[in-house]
Amino acid sequence: MHRTRIKICGLTREADVDAAVAAGVDALGFVLWAGSARHVTTQRVAALAARLPPFVTPVLLFVNASAADVQQGLLAVPNALLQFHGDETPADCQAAQRPYLRAARMAAGFDLLDFASVFSSAQALLLDADVAGYGGAGKVFDWSLLQGVAPGVPLPLVLSGGLNPANVTEGIARVRPWAVDVSSGVEVSKGVKDATLIRRFCQAVREADLALADPARATEA
């Protein structure tokens, strides 16, 4: 059975890190972009990431950061995966010589296959809404844009943008992503997560996986 991986992004508090780990997430994202309400400093992210047990991956999110800033983040969290959410080129993403995720802004006419070809060195593509500024702003993009396209993308896909415990099951059923990424959908305010919402989100993901593995069971439910 395929297991959809779970990433929660925008962590700022120890209690939220602990709640996410207890819920069984696979990765936690920390925003190192000063333009975000969920921004944390490198000193802060080092303290938060130090709470992670083995096999829970810290992810450092950058937006048009300098090479020096990326290196500073990696010095704080040496085992981190990188995530680029701005206008970075493939060369920018590869400069640190570390595994990375590349965010893609999904909009009508966007050529995901071409984008995947350009960023073929990425570990995965994170699909987010196309909104003003950077990040999905908690907005769901039109998942039908992926119809007939997603299976042909040669990189793992991470579904993001406006996900929450109520809609993630449908998102997984329609997109069949390798992973899902949530931030505002498990928050009570920007940067402040809710342990109950985190648990509900993770449970919804697991129920979606079970439904795809056993459609008859989903029908009975």
N, C-alpha and C positions, 0 to 999 in steps of 0.2 A: 504494500500500500504506500502510495506517495504521501510523505509528510510535508505539509507546507510549513516552511520555516517562518518564525515570527521575529520581527525587529520592532522595538519601541524606540522612538526618537524623541529628542528634546528633553532628556533627563537633567534635572538641576538639583535634586534633593536625595540625600542618603536613603530616606524612607521609601522613596519611589524606586530607587535602584533595587533595594531589598525586596520590595513587593513584586517587581518584574521578575527577578530571579526566582522567587518562590513560586510564581505562576508558570515557570518553565519556558521563558523566552530563550531565543537562540542568540540574539544580539541586542545591544543597547547603543543608541546613537547620542552623541554629544555635539552640540553646535558650537563651533569655534568661529562664528561670524558675528561681529559686533552689531550688525544690522538686525539681528533676531531678538525677539523678546525672551527667547530661551537660551541666549548666549551664556556660555561659561568660560572662564579664563583657563589657561593651560594649568595653572596651579590647582584650580578647582576640579578640572576633569581628571587630573592625576589622582586626587583623593577619592573621587567617585568611582573611577575605573578600578582602583585598588580593591574595591569591595567585591569585584566579580570573581566567581569561582572558575575553575577550568571549564572549557568548552562553552562559555558564554563570551561572545566576541564583542569587544569595544569598537565602535565605529566613530571616527572623527569626521564631522561634516564641515566642509570649507566652501566658501563662495568667493571666487576670484582672488584667492589668497596668494601671497608671495611664496616663493620657494622656501624662504627663511621661516615664514610662519608655519608652513607645513612641517618643516623639520623640527621646529619648536614643539609642535603638537606630538610628533613621534618621539621626541626625547621624553615628554611627559608620560606618554603611553606607548611604549616600544612595540607592543604586540597588536596595535590597532590596525583595523582595516580603514582605508580612506574612502570618503564619499565626496564627490565634486558636484556642486549644485548650481554653478554659475555658468560663465561663458568659456570655460577652460577648453583648450585644444587637447588633442591626444598627447602632444609633447608635454603640456603642463601636467597632465594626469600621470604621465609615466616618469616625470622628473625625479620623484622620490624613490623610484624603483621598488614600489610596494604594491600589493594587491589593492585594487580600487573598484568602487561602484561609480557609475556615471548616471546622473539624473537626466531624463528625457522629458521634455514638455509635450504632452500629448494634445494635439489640436487637429482640426480638420486639415487634411493635406500634408500632415507631417509624415515623412518617409522613415519609418522605424527601421526598415531593412537597411537603408542607406546609412542611417545613424549607427546601427550595429556594426556595419562594415568599417566605418570611420573609427569607431571606438572598439575595435576587435580585441584590444588588449585588456579590456575591462573584465572583471570577474562576473559582473552582472549589470543589467540596465535597470534603473529604478524609474518606473513610469509614474509621472505626477501630472497634476493639472497645469494647464498653461494660463497663468494669471500674471498680473502686473507684479513686478519685483521678482524675488526668488523664493522658491518653495510653493507648495500647492495651496497654502492659505486655508486648509481644511475643506477644499472644494473637490467634489467628485468629477472626474472627466468622463466623457462619453465612452463607456467600455466597448461599444459597438465598433469603435475605431480599430479595435484589435481583431475583429472577426475576420478569419481567413488569413491573418497576417502573423499573429503570435506564434503559431506552430512552426513557421519558417524562420524565425529569428534564431540565429546560432548561439545566442547567449542566454543564460538564465534571466528570467524577468521577475522583478520585484514590484508588486502592485502597491501603489501608494495613492494618496490624494483623497481626503475625506472619509477614510475608512473608520468604522466604529463597530461595536458589538452587534448592531442591528443589520448592517449591510455587508459585512465581510463574508458571510456565508454565500451570498449571491455573487459577490465579486470573485470568489474562488471558483464557484461553479461555472461562471461565464468566461473567465480569463485563464484559469488553470495555471496560476503563477507558481514559480519555484518558491517564492516567499512573499509575505505581506509586511507592510511598514505602516505603523500608526503613530500619531502624535496627539493632535487635538482631540481625536475621538476617544481618548481615555483620560481626558483632563477635566478638572473643575475650573481651572483658569490657566492662562498661558504659563507653561513650565511647571505647573503643579498637577501631578497625576493623581488618579483615584485608584486605590488598590482593588476595589470591587469592579470597576470598569475594566481594569487590566485582566482580572481573572475571567470576567465575562467574555472579553475579546478572545483570549486564548482558548476558552472552551468553545466558542463559536467556530474558531478555526479548526479545532479538532473534530467537531461535529460535521463540518463541511467535508473534511477528508474522509470521514467514515461514510458519509452519504455518497461520495463519488466512488468509493471502493465497493459499496453495497447499495445500489439504487433501490433494491427491494425493501431494505430496511428503512430508507428514507421515506418511501411511499407509505409504509406502515405507520411511521411516526406522524 
